[in-house]
Amino acid sequence: MHGNDLQKILSAWQWHLMIETEDHPLFPMPRFAVWEGDTKTIRLFRAPLQRGFPNQPQALALACAHEMFHGLAANSYQKVLPSYRAIPQLSRDEEESAAQAFACAFVENFRLTLEA
């Protein structure tokens, strides 16, 4: 429906994407990305991704898709599940594992990009 551009998908969901150079310097541990539920924003940090992954376009797409899963989970999967479906309850560790699996499958199978 929105092609393979993650920015277009997020816009259709009324979510935001911010790509910044670095995370906040006072955050206690390094992060590649974060889901900010209060503003429905995915924030990607380019420099840590560049340091950790040689394929920058794929790293950005994977990090974005990973945070998309957290956004979907936080919003009871409203964007992808019919409202009558039972909503899975995941522990923090289970959600992290599911987010990683979702990101890998989503980016590879749908060839998602950050074109904009």
C-alpha positions as CSV (number, residue, x, y, z in Angstrom):
1,M,0.0,0.0,0.0
2,H,2.8,2.4,0.8
3,G,5.6,0.7,-1.1
4,N,8.8,-0.3,0.7
5,D,9.7,3.2,2.1
6,L,9.6,3.1,5.9
7,Q,9.1,6.8,6.1
8,K,5.9,6.5,4.0
9,I,4.6,3.7,6.2
10,L,5.3,5.6,9.4
11,S,3.7,8.7,7.9
12,A,0.6,6.7,7.1
13,W,0.5,5.5,10.7
14,Q,1.0,9.2,11.9
15,W,4.3,8.2,13.5
16,H,7.4,10.3,13.2
17,L,11.0,9.4,12.3
18,M,14.0,11.4,13.5
19,I,17.6,10.5,12.4
20,E,20.1,12.2,14.7
21,T,23.9,11.9,14.8
22,E,24.2,10.8,18.4
23,D,22.1,9.8,21.4
24,H,21.8,12.2,24.4
25,P,25.3,12.2,26.0
26,L,24.0,11.6,29.5
27,F,22.1,8.4,28.6
28,P,23.8,5.7,30.7
29,M,24.2,3.1,27.8
30,P,24.8,3.3,24.1
31,R,21.7,2.9,21.9
32,F,21.1,2.7,18.2
33,A,17.5,3.8,18.3
34,V,14.6,4.4,20.6
35,W,10.7,4.4,20.5
36,E,9.2,7.4,22.2
37,G,5.6,6.5,22.8
38,D,4.5,9.9,24.0
39,T,5.2,11.5,20.7
40,K,5.0,8.3,18.5
41,T,8.5,9.0,17.3
42,I,11.2,6.6,16.3
43,R,14.6,8.2,16.9
44,L,17.6,6.6,15.1
45,F,21.2,7.5,16.0
46,R,23.4,7.4,12.9
47,A,26.9,7.5,14.5
48,P,26.5,4.4,16.7
49,L,24.9,2.5,13.8
50,Q,27.9,3.4,11.6
51,R,30.3,2.3,14.2
52,G,28.5,-1.0,14.7
53,F,27.4,-2.0,11.2
54,P,29.2,-1.7,7.9
55,N,26.0,-1.6,5.8
56,Q,24.5,1.7,6.8
57,P,21.2,1.6,4.8
58,Q,20.4,-1.9,6.2
59,A,21.4,-0.9,9.7
60,L,19.1,2.1,9.7
61,A,16.2,0.0,8.3
62,L,16.7,-2.7,10.8
63,A,16.9,-0.3,13.7
64,C,13.7,1.5,12.5
65,A,11.8,-1.8,12.0
66,H,12.9,-2.9,15.5
67,E,11.5,0.2,17.0
68,M,8.4,-0.1,14.9
69,F,7.7,-3.4,16.7
70,H,8.0,-1.7,20.1
71,G,5.6,1.0,18.9
72,L,3.2,-1.7,17.7
73,A,3.4,-3.5,21.0
74,A,2.9,-0.3,22.9
75,N,-0.2,0.4,20.9
76,S,-1.7,-3.1,21.2
77,Y,-0.7,-3.9,17.6
78,Q,-3.6,-1.7,16.4
79,K,-1.9,-1.0,13.0
80,V,-1.6,-4.7,12.1
81,L,-4.1,-6.8,14.0
82,P,-7.9,-6.8,13.8
83,S,-9.4,-5.5,17.0
84,Y,-11.0,-8.8,17.8
85,R,-7.7,-10.7,18.0
86,A,-6.2,-11.7,21.3
87,I,-3.3,-9.4,22.0
88,P,-0.1,-11.3,23.1
89,Q,1.4,-10.2,26.4
90,L,5.2,-10.3,26.2
91,S,7.9,-9.9,28.9
92,R,10.6,-7.3,28.3
93,D,13.0,-10.0,27.1
94,E,10.4,-11.6,24.9
95,E,9.5,-8.2,23.4
96,E,13.2,-7.6,22.6
97,S,13.6,-11.0,20.9
98,A,10.3,-10.5,19.0
99,A,11.4,-7.0,17.9
100,Q,14.7,-8.3,16.5
101,A,13.0,-11.2,14.7
102,F,10.3,-8.8,13.3
103,A,13.0,-6.3,12.1
104,C,15.0,-9.0,10.3
105,A,12.0,-10.6,8.6
106,F,10.3,-7.3,7.8
107,V,13.4,-5.6,6.3
108,E,14.5,-8.7,4.3
109,N,11.1,-9.9,3.1
110,F,9.7,-6.5,2.2
111,R,13.0,-5.0,1.2
112,L,12.3,-1.9,3.3
113,T,14.4,1.2,2.9
114,L,14.6,4.7,4.3
115,E,14.5,6.5,1.0
116,A,13.2,9.9,2.1
